Amino acid sequence: MSTATSAIKQRDYELIYLLKQDATEEQISRLNDRLTDTLREQFNGSGLREESWGKRRLAYVIKKGSEKHTRALYKQMIFRANPGATQELERLLRITDFCIRFMHIRLDQFDPSAQPKIAESAEETTTTEEATP
């Protein structure tokens, strides 16, 4: 049975989730710890990169429960884990009261040493805007 377990190929995934803008640092820290512990203990996974994109205005109003949200705290996690990890992480996010939305994708070719493309394009935009009178 251990040979079948070791034959499972780990894959790279990206998870983006939006949290209520009034979520406390303690809540966010506990959620991050819970996600990484679940990855490590249940799915032999590891976090490759975690980023906070800060509070941003949403493109449209998101209604969750009786609340309407126009701003959210964006978080990104890139991780490597066995198949099935995404379902458990999504279950954890679904039962978290201060999580508004989440989405994951499988990354076919991920280079952990590469810089995020969002940061590169933001730098280019700033440079171009500064150069224009």
KEKE-86855 format. One line per 4 residues: number of its first residue (from 1); their letters; for each residue x, y, z of N, C-alpha, C. Coordinates in Angstrom, 1 decimal. Atoms other than C-alpha are relative to their C-alpha. Layout:
N
NUM) a) X Y Z X Y Z X Y Z  ... .
% end
This chain:
133
1) msta) 0.8 -1.2 0.0 0.0 0.0 0.0 0.9 1.3 0.0  -0.9 -1.2 0.0 2.9 2.4 0.6 0.5 0.3 -1.4  -0.4 -0.3 1.4 4.0 2.0 -3.0 -1.0 0.7 -0.8  1.0 -0.8 0.7 0.7 3.2 -4.2 -0.1 1.4 0.4 .
5) tsai) 0.0 -1.4 -0.6 0.8 6.2 -1.9 1.2 0.8 -0.6  -1.2 -0.7 0.5 4.4 7.1 -3.1 -0.1 0.2 -1.5  0.2 -0.1 1.4 3.3 6.7 -6.7 -0.8 1.2 -0.4  0.8 -1.1 0.3 0.9 9.6 -6.5 0.9 1.2 -0.3 .
9) kqrd) -0.8 -1.2 0.4 2.3 12.6 -8.3 -0.6 1.3 0.6  0.4 -1.3 -0.5 2.2 15.9 -6.6 -0.1 1.0 -1.1  0.2 -1.0 1.0 1.0 18.9 -8.6 0.1 1.4 0.7  0.0 -1.4 -0.5 1.3 22.7 -8.3 -1.3 0.6 -0.2 .
13) yeli) 1.3 -0.6 0.1 -1.8 24.7 -7.6 0.2 1.5 0.5  0.1 -1.4 -0.4 -2.6 28.4 -7.2 -1.4 0.2 0.6  1.3 -0.3 -0.7 -5.3 29.4 -4.7 -0.1 1.5 0.3  0.3 -1.4 -0.3 -6.7 32.9 -4.6 -1.3 0.1 0.8 .
17) yllk) 1.2 -0.2 -0.8 -9.1 33.9 -1.9 -0.2 1.4 0.5  0.4 -1.4 -0.4 -10.9 37.1 -0.9 -0.6 -0.1 1.4  0.4 0.0 -1.4 -11.4 37.9 2.8 -0.7 1.4 0.2  0.7 -1.2 -0.3 -13.7 40.5 4.3 1.1 1.1 0.4 .
21) qdat) -1.0 -1.0 -0.3 -11.8 43.8 4.6 0.2 0.3 1.5  -0.1 -0.3 -1.5 -12.5 44.0 8.4 0.5 -1.2 0.7  -0.6 1.2 -0.7 -10.9 40.6 9.1 1.2 0.4 0.8  -1.1 -0.3 -0.8 -8.4 40.8 11.9 1.2 -0.7 -0.4 .
25) eeqi) -1.3 0.7 0.3 -4.7 39.9 11.6 0.0 -1.4 0.7  0.0 1.3 -0.7 -5.3 37.1 14.2 -0.9 -1.0 -0.8  0.8 0.9 0.8 -8.1 35.6 12.1 0.7 -0.4 -1.3  -0.8 0.3 1.3 -6.0 35.8 8.9 1.1 -1.0 0.3 .
29) srln) -1.2 0.9 -0.4 -3.0 34.2 10.7 -0.5 -1.4 0.3  0.5 1.3 -0.4 -5.1 31.4 12.1 -0.5 -0.8 -1.3  0.5 0.7 1.3 -6.7 30.7 8.6 1.2 -0.5 -0.8  -1.2 0.4 0.7 -3.2 30.7 7.0 0.6 -1.2 0.6 .
33) drlt) -0.6 1.2 -0.7 -1.9 28.3 9.6 -0.8 -1.3 -0.2  0.9 1.2 0.2 -4.9 26.0 9.2 0.1 -0.5 -1.4  -0.2 0.5 1.4 -4.5 25.9 5.4 1.3 -0.7 -0.2  -1.3 0.6 0.2 -0.8 25.2 5.6 0.2 -1.3 0.8 .
37) dtlr) 0.0 1.2 -0.8 -1.2 22.6 8.4 -0.7 -1.1 -0.8  0.8 1.0 0.8 -3.9 20.8 6.3 0.8 -0.5 -1.2  -0.8 0.4 1.1 -1.7 20.8 3.3 1.2 -1.0 0.4  -1.1 0.7 -0.5 1.3 19.5 5.2 -0.4 -1.4 0.6 .
41) eqfn) 0.4 1.2 -0.8 -0.4 16.9 7.4 -0.8 -1.0 -0.8  0.9 0.9 0.7 -3.1 15.5 5.2 0.4 -0.4 -1.4  -0.3 0.2 1.4 -1.7 15.8 1.7 1.4 0.1 -0.4  -1.4 0.0 0.3 2.0 15.8 2.1 0.5 1.1 -0.9 .
45) gsgl) -0.3 -1.1 0.8 2.1 19.2 0.6 0.9 1.1 0.6  -0.9 -1.0 -0.5 4.2 22.3 0.9 -0.4 1.3 -0.7  0.2 -1.3 0.6 3.6 26.0 0.4 1.2 0.5 -0.7  -1.2 -0.6 0.8 5.8 27.5 -2.4 0.1 1.5 0.1 .
49) rees) 0.0 -1.5 -0.1 4.7 31.1 -2.1 -1.4 0.4 0.5  1.2 -0.6 -0.6 2.2 33.1 -0.1 0.1 1.5 -0.1  0.0 -1.4 0.2 1.3 36.7 -0.9 -1.3 0.6 0.4  1.2 -0.8 -0.3 -1.1 39.3 0.3 0.0 1.2 -1.0 .
53) wgkr) 0.1 -1.0 1.0 -2.2 41.6 -2.5 -0.7 1.3 0.6  0.6 -1.1 -0.7 -3.8 44.0 0.0 -1.5 0.2 -0.2  1.5 -0.2 0.1 -7.3 45.5 0.2 -0.2 0.7 -1.4  0.3 -0.6 1.3 -8.8 46.3 -3.2 -1.5 0.1 -0.2 .
57) rlay) 1.5 -0.2 0.4 -12.1 47.5 -4.6 -0.4 -1.1 -0.9  0.5 1.1 0.8 -14.1 44.7 -6.1 -0.7 0.6 -1.3  0.6 -0.4 1.2 -15.3 45.0 -9.7 -1.5 0.1 0.1  1.5 0.0 -0.2 -18.9 44.3 -8.6 -0.2 -0.3 1.5 .
61) vikk) 0.4 0.3 -1.4 -20.7 44.0 -5.3 -0.2 -1.5 0.2  0.1 1.4 -0.3 -20.5 40.5 -3.8 -0.9 -0.1 1.3  0.9 0.2 -1.1 -23.4 39.5 -1.5 0.3 -1.3 0.6  -0.1 1.3 -0.7 -22.7 36.9 1.1 -0.8 0.1 1.3 .
65) gsek) 0.9 -0.1 -1.1 -25.4 36.3 3.6 -0.8 1.2 -0.1  0.8 -1.3 0.1 -27.0 39.6 4.5 0.9 1.2 -0.3  -1.0 -1.1 0.3 -23.8 41.6 3.8 0.3 0.2 -1.4  -0.4 -0.3 1.4 -22.8 43.3 0.6 1.4 0.6 0.1 .
69) htra) -1.4 -0.4 -0.1 -19.1 43.7 0.0 0.5 0.7 -1.3  -0.5 -0.8 1.1 -17.4 46.3 -2.2 1.5 0.0 0.0  -1.5 0.1 -0.1 -13.8 45.8 -1.0 0.3 -1.3 0.7  -0.4 1.2 -0.6 -11.9 42.8 0.0 1.6 -0.1 0.1 .
73) lykq) -1.5 0.3 -0.1 -8.4 41.6 1.1 0.3 -1.2 -0.8  -0.4 1.1 1.0 -6.8 39.5 -1.7 1.2 -0.7 0.6  -1.1 0.8 -0.4 -4.6 36.6 -0.7 0.3 -1.1 -1.1  -0.3 1.0 1.0 -2.7 34.2 -3.0 1.0 -1.0 0.7 .
77) mifr) -0.9 1.1 -0.5 -1.1 30.8 -2.1 0.3 -0.9 -1.2  -0.4 1.0 1.0 0.9 28.7 -4.5 0.6 -1.2 0.8  -0.5 1.1 -0.8 1.5 25.2 -3.2 0.1 -1.3 -0.9  -0.2 1.3 0.6 2.5 21.6 -4.2 -0.6 -1.0 1.0 .
81) anpg) 0.7 1.0 -0.9 0.3 18.8 -2.9 -0.5 -1.2 -0.9  0.7 1.2 0.6 -1.3 15.4 -3.7 -1.4 0.4 -0.5  1.4 -0.3 0.4 -4.6 15.4 -5.6 -1.0 -0.1 1.1  1.0 0.1 -1.1 -7.6 16.0 -3.4 0.2 1.1 1.0 .
85) atqe) -0.2 -1.1 -0.9 -6.0 18.9 -1.5 -0.9 1.2 -0.2  0.8 -1.2 0.3 -7.9 21.5 -3.3 -1.4 -0.1 0.5  1.4 0.2 -0.5 -11.3 20.0 -2.3 0.0 0.3 1.5  0.0 -0.2 -1.4 -10.3 20.1 1.4 0.3 1.5 0.3 .
89) lerl) -0.2 -1.4 -0.2 -8.9 23.6 1.2 -1.2 0.9 -0.3  1.3 -0.7 0.3 -12.1 24.8 -0.5 -1.0 -0.2 1.1  0.9 0.3 -1.0 -14.1 23.1 2.2 0.3 0.9 1.2  -0.3 -0.9 -1.1 -12.2 25.0 4.9 -0.3 1.5 -0.3 .
93) lrit) 0.3 -1.4 0.3 -12.6 28.3 3.1 -1.5 0.2 0.0  1.4 -0.2 0.1 -16.3 27.7 2.5 -0.6 0.1 1.4  0.5 -0.1 -1.4 -16.9 27.3 6.3 0.6 1.1 0.8  -0.6 -1.1 -0.7 -14.8 30.3 7.2 -0.9 1.2 -0.3 .
97) dfci) 1.0 -1.1 0.1 -17.2 33.2 7.9 0.5 1.2 -0.7  -0.5 -1.2 0.6 -14.9 36.0 6.7 0.6 -0.2 -1.3  -0.4 0.2 1.4 -14.0 34.4 3.4 -1.1 0.3 -1.0  1.1 -0.4 0.9 -16.0 36.0 0.6 0.0 -0.9 -1.3 .
101) rfmh) -0.1 0.8 1.2 -14.7 34.1 -2.5 1.3 -0.7 0.0  -1.3 0.7 0.1 -12.0 31.6 -3.5 0.0 -0.7 -1.4  -0.2 0.7 1.3 -10.7 30.0 -6.7 1.4 -0.7 0.0  -1.4 0.6 0.1 -7.9 27.5 -7.4 0.1 -0.4 -1.5 .
105) irld) -0.3 0.5 1.3 -6.2 26.5 -10.6 1.2 -0.9 0.1  -1.2 0.8 0.0 -3.7 23.8 -11.4 1.0 0.7 -0.9  -1.0 -0.6 0.7 -0.4 25.1 -12.6 0.8 -1.1 -0.7  -0.7 1.0 0.7 1.2 23.1 -15.4 1.5 0.2 0.1 .
109) qfdp) -1.5 -0.3 0.0 4.6 24.8 -15.5 0.2 1.1 0.9  -0.2 -1.0 -1.0 5.4 26.7 -12.4 1.5 0.0 0.4  -1.4 -0.2 -0.4 8.9 28.1 -11.7 0.0 0.9 1.3  0.1 -0.7 -1.2 9.1 29.1 -8.0 1.0 1.2 0.1 .
113) saqp) -1.0 -1.1 0.0 12.1 31.4 -8.7 -0.4 1.2 -0.8  0.5 -1.1 0.9 10.2 33.5 -11.3 -0.8 1.0 0.8  0.8 -1.1 -0.6 8.7 36.8 -10.3 -1.4 0.0 -0.5  1.3 0.0 0.5 5.0 37.2 -10.5 -0.2 1.0 -1.1 .
117) kiae) 0.2 -0.9 1.2 3.8 38.7 -13.8 -0.8 1.2 0.4  0.8 -1.1 -0.4 1.4 41.0 -12.0 1.0 1.1 0.5  -0.9 -1.0 -0.5 4.3 42.8 -10.3 0.8 0.6 -1.1  -0.7 -0.5 1.1 6.2 43.1 -13.5 -0.8 1.0 -0.8 .
121) saee) 0.9 -0.9 0.8 3.3 44.6 -15.4 -0.3 1.3 0.8  0.3 -1.2 -0.8 2.6 47.0 -12.5 1.2 1.0 -0.1  -1.2 -0.8 0.1 6.2 48.2 -12.6 0.1 0.7 -1.4  0.0 -0.5 1.4 6.0 48.7 -16.4 -1.0 1.2 -0.1 .
125) tttt) 1.0 -1.0 0.1 2.8 50.7 -16.1 0.4 1.3 0.8  -0.4 -1.2 -0.8 4.2 53.0 -13.4 1.1 0.7 -0.7  -1.1 -0.6 0.7 7.3 53.6 -15.4 -0.5 0.8 -1.2  0.6 -0.6 1.2 5.3 54.4 -18.5 -0.8 1.3 0.4 .
129) eeat) 0.8 -1.2 -0.5 3.0 56.8 -16.6 0.8 1.1 0.4  -1.0 -1.0 -0.5 5.9 58.6 -15.0 0.7 0.7 -1.2  -0.7 -0.5 1.2 7.5 59.1 -18.4 -0.8 0.9 -0.8  0.9 -0.8 0.7 4.4 60.6 -19.9 -0.3 1.3 0.7 .
133) p) 0.3 -1.3 -0.7 4.0 64.4 -19.2 -1.4 0.2 0.3 .
% end
